[in-house]
Amino acid sequence: MEKITVDFILKTLQEKVENKQAQFDANFFVETALKLNLLLGDEQDTLAELAQEVARLKLTYLEGQDKRNVSEARLKVEADPKYLEYKKQDMKCARVEEFIRIAKKLSDRAQGF
């Protein structure tokens, strides 16, 4: 049995949408948002770790320069695969947070607010 993770939930939702099987009611959204909210902490921890790795990369590039050039260091960091991983993780956290906001709005509407 596959472990329930943010990636598993998002992948399942995406497959349902792509296969035109998406019929989500307010209860489904609230239940899914609760699961995502509980799992979001792990994703945010990963994001924080990646942010620190990217900062270390920038520092490494800066320390390797004779004349400190922050713009050049930033460009080198942004070209590094670790930066791409960081940005993808950041966007995943943002998608989860937006899903939770949408679920709250749908729940309020279902309750007549």
N, C-alpha and C positions, 0 to 999 in steps of 0.2 A: 504494500500500500504506500502510495506517494505521500510524503510529508506535506502538510499544508503550509505554504509560504506565500509571501506577497507575489512572487513570480508565478507560482501555480495559480493563484486566484486571478491575476491579471491575464495570464495565458488562457485560462478557461473562459473568462469573459470575452476576450478577443475572438476566440474560436466560435463562441455562440453568435457574436455579431457577424462575423465573416460568413457563417453558415446560415444566416438569416433565421436563427433559432432564438433570438433575443426577445423575450417577453418578460420584462422585469417589473414587478410591482413594488410598492413602497416597502413592504415587509422584506422582500429580497434585498433591496438596497440597504435597508437599515442593518440587516443581519450581516451582509457582506462588508459594510462600512465598519461594523463592530470588529469583525475579524481583522480587517486591514489596519484598523487603529491599534489593535493589540500587537500586531506584527510590525508596525511602523517603526517602533523603537530599534529593532535590529537593523533595519534599513538605514535609519539615521545614524546609528553607530558606525555602520560601514561607510556612510558618507563622510563622517567626521574623520575616520581613519584615512580615507582617500584624500581628503582636504589637507591633512597633515603631510601625507606623502608628496602631494603636489607642491606644498610650501617648501619641503626639504629639497625637491628638485630645483625650485627657483633659487634657493639659497646656494645649492651646489653650483649652478650656472653663474650666479653672481660672484661667488668666491673664486671661481676659475678665471675671472676676467681681471686684466691688469687695471683697466679703467671701468668702474662700475657703470653698467648700462642696463637699467631696469627694463627698458623696452625690449632690448635684445633677449634678455633672460626670459621675459614673459612670452615672447614669440617661440623660443626654444621649448618652454614648458608646454605651450599650447599645441606644439607639434608632437609632443611625446604621447605614446599610447596610454600612459597612466592618466593624463589629463582627460582623454576621451572617456576612460572608465569613470573618472570622477564626475564628468558632466552627465553621463548617462545615469549614474546613480542619483545625482541631484534632480534630474528630470523625472526619474521614477518616483522619488519621494514627493515631488510636486504633484504628479498625477494621482498618487494615493491620497494626498491631502485634498485635492480637488474632488475626487470621488466621494470622500467623506463629507465635504461641504454640500455636494449635490444630494447625497442621501439625506442629510439633515433637512434640506429644502423640500425634498419630496415627502419626507415624513411629516413636516409641518403642514404641507398642502393636504396630505391624506387625512390629517386630523382637523382640517378646516381653519388653519391659521394663515 
